[in-house]
């Protein structure tokens, strides 16, 4: 499978490219009142409002740095109600793709209830890379907050 790789601090992470809609430069966003700190805001994309999650704030409790390699990764997110929504992921050092087999990733041996989106790890030449499971990023209450305009709509 093809993976899109990015870094947070000195750690590397990967997303499955089949879930990626598009990678775009960082754009201005509107903050969402009462949203968790790791919700960067809402951006306008092709006539729609798209919520954006700051992956550094979610995982490291610090905002994504302004870097030339910082990007918004637009992904197809499957919510708990099984509806698919466009979701932006703000990430630093989005700079490569790689091919790996799903079997290359093994369980970490640590159960992290506060970070269920952290999947298995695979060995690389210079360390480990961890798989981010996109559909496990958002708790139910945050899904309701971010996708409330879509709740109950038929597609």
N, C-alpha and C positions, 0 to 999 in steps of 0.2 A: 504494500500500500504506500501511497505517496503522503508524506507528512510535511507540514509547514512548521519551521522551527523558529523559536525566539528565546530570548534570555531574560531572566529577572535576577539582578545582581550577578552572581557568578554561576547560577544554575541554569540549565537548559531544559526547555519544554517543547512539546510537539502537539500539533492538532492534526487530525485527519483531514486532508485536503478535500475529500469528497463532501465534507460538511461546510467547506468554505465557499461563500458566494463570490466575494471579491475582497481584495486588500487595497485600502485607500490611504492617502496621507491623513495625518491628524487634522481635524477640522474643529471649528468652534461649536460648542454645545450649550444647550440650556439646562441648567440644574433642575432636578426634580425635587420639589419640597418634600421633606420627611422621608426621603429615600435613604438607605444605608450609605455610609461614606464611600463605599466602593462602587456605587452607581455614579459614573462620571457625568451622566446627563442624557439628553435626547438630541439627536442630530437629524437634519433633514436629508433624505436620500431618495431621489427619483420620485418626488411627490408624496413621500410618506415620512412619518416620524419613526425613528429607530432608536431604541434605548441602547446606551453604551455602558459596558462594565469596564472598570479600570482593573486589570488583572493584578497589577502590583499592589493596589490598595486592598484588593480581595485577599491576596496571599501573603503580602509582606507588611501590611498596615502602613504603607507609604504610597503617595501618588506616583504615577508613571512620570518619569523624567522627560523633559523636552529634548529629544535627540533627533538627529537626521533620520535615524532608522526606526523611530517610533511610528507605529501605524495603527489604523483601526482595521481589524479583521472582521469583515461582515460574514456571519455564519448563519446557517439554517438551524435554528434552535427548536427542538421538539419539547413543548411544554408538557406538564403533567396531564393536561386534558387531551394529549396526543395531537394538538394543533401545532403546526409549524409556523414559527415567527422569525423574522430577520432580527438579529441581535448583533450589536457591535462589541468587539473586544479590543480595548486599548492595550497595546503591548509595546515593550521596548525591544530594540535590536531584532526586529523581524527581518531576517536576512538570508535564509536559505531553505531549501527543500531537501528531503532525503527519502530514499526508499527503504522501508523496513517491513518485515513480516510481523503480523500481530503476535505470533509466537515468540518473537524476540523480546517482548515486554513481559517481565515477570512481576509478581506481586511484591510489594515492599516489605510485607510482614508487619506493617503498622496499620492499625485501623484508625482513621482520622475522621471522626464524625463531623467535625467542623469544616472539613475540606473533602467531601465525598467525590469531588470532581478530579482529585489527584489519582490517576491510574497507575499502572505498572511502570517499571523502569527498564531501560535497555542500556547495555554497556556500549560506550563510544571510545574512541582512541584517547580522548582527553577527559574521560569521566562518564557520568551517567546522564541520560536524557529521560525526562518523565512525560508520560502521555497525559494530556488533559482531556477528560471526558466531557465534552461540551454539554450534553443533555443533563448533566448532573451539577451544573454551575449554580443554578438558582433555586433557593428554597421556595416552596409553594406560595408563601405570602409575598415574596418579591416578584414572582411570576404574575400574581394578581395585580400588583402595583404597576408593573411595567407594561403588561399586556391587557389592562382593564378595558380598553376600547374595543378589544377583539373578543372578550368573553361573551359567549352565547351566540356569536355570529356563525352562520353557516358559510362554508367555503366551497 
